[in-house]
Amino acid sequence: MAQLARVKAAGLAVREEMGVNCCHANQDKFWVKDPDGVEWEVYHLNYDLEDDGAMFPRGTARAGLPLAKGNACCSS
């Protein structure tokens, strides 16, 4: 929230999504564009979501592919 307030105080336009469920977690996030028009995402992980083991066994995605590991980003 401090980073969002700082960006807004600088007069930059932001796109916000607060309390959304994405990538097996609940997150607060916002996007801001740099001078070249590249959009950057800033997010805070609020908490992990429980896996539904019956539908999606741990370590698999909806299409049956392994989940990304490390610092990979989940895009919508």
Backbone torsions as a table, in degrees:
resi	resn	phi	psi	omega
1	MET	NA	-32.9	178.6
2	ALA	-65.3	-39.8	179.4
3	GLN	-68.2	-39.1	177.6
4	LEU	-63.1	-43.9	178.7
5	ALA	-62.7	-40.0	179.4
6	ARG	-63.8	-43.5	179.8
7	VAL	-65.5	-43.3	178.7
8	LYS	-64.2	-40.5	179.8
9	ALA	-63.3	-27.8	178.2
10	ALA	-79.6	-3.9	177.2
11	GLY	82.9	14.9	179.3
12	LEU	-83.8	142.3	176.6
13	ALA	-74.3	136.5	178.7
14	VAL	-129.7	153.8	172.1
15	ARG	-115.6	123.6	-173.4
16	GLU	-113.2	146.8	168.6
17	GLU	-139.8	112.7	-177.8
18	MET	-111.5	136.9	176.2
19	GLY	66.5	35.0	-179.0
20	VAL	-94.9	148.9	174.8
21	ASN	-94.8	119.5	-178.2
22	CYS	-153.2	136.4	173.2
23	CYS	56.7	46.7	176.3
24	HIS	65.0	25.2	179.8
25	ALA	-153.0	157.0	171.2
26	ASN	-95.8	130.5	-172.9
27	GLN	-136.0	152.3	163.8
28	ASP	-107.0	130.9	-177.9
29	LYS	-149.2	158.1	173.7
30	PHE	-148.0	159.0	179.2
31	TRP	-122.1	145.1	176.3
32	VAL	-140.0	146.0	-179.8
33	LYS	-97.0	140.3	175.4
34	ASP	-84.1	175.7	-177.0
35	PRO	-58.6	-23.4	178.0
36	ASP	-87.6	0.1	179.4
37	GLY	88.5	6.4	177.7
38	VAL	-78.1	128.8	-178.3
39	GLU	-89.5	128.3	-179.9
40	TRP	-111.5	137.4	179.0
41	GLU	-101.7	134.0	173.2
42	VAL	-121.3	128.5	-177.7
43	TYR	-140.2	159.5	174.9
44	HIS	-127.1	126.7	176.6
45	LEU	-79.9	115.3	179.7
46	ASN	-80.8	-48.3	178.0
47	TYR	-167.4	156.1	176.5
48	ASP	-76.6	146.7	174.7
49	LEU	-91.3	148.6	177.2
50	GLU	-68.6	136.5	175.1
51	ASP	-74.5	143.5	172.3
52	ASP	-94.9	88.5	-173.9
53	GLY	-57.7	-29.5	-179.4
54	ALA	-68.5	-38.5	-177.5
55	MET	-91.3	-40.5	-175.0
56	PHE	-131.6	92.6	179.4
57	PRO	-55.8	145.2	-178.5
58	ARG	-52.0	133.8	178.6
59	GLY	89.9	4.8	177.9
60	THR	-126.4	152.6	176.3
61	ALA	-97.1	178.2	-177.5
62	ARG	-56.7	-36.0	-178.2
63	ALA	-86.7	8.3	-179.9
64	GLY	83.8	9.1	179.0
65	LEU	-91.7	152.2	178.0
66	PRO	-62.2	146.4	175.9
67	LEU	-70.3	150.9	176.0
68	ALA	-64.8	147.7	179.3
69	LYS	-118.9	167.7	176.6
70	GLY	73.4	-136.8	-175.4
71	ASN	-96.1	19.4	-179.3
72	ALA	-63.2	148.1	-177.2
73	CYS	-103.7	144.8	177.8
74	CYS	-102.0	118.5	179.5
75	SER	-107.2	153.2	-178.2
76	SER	-100.0	NA	NA
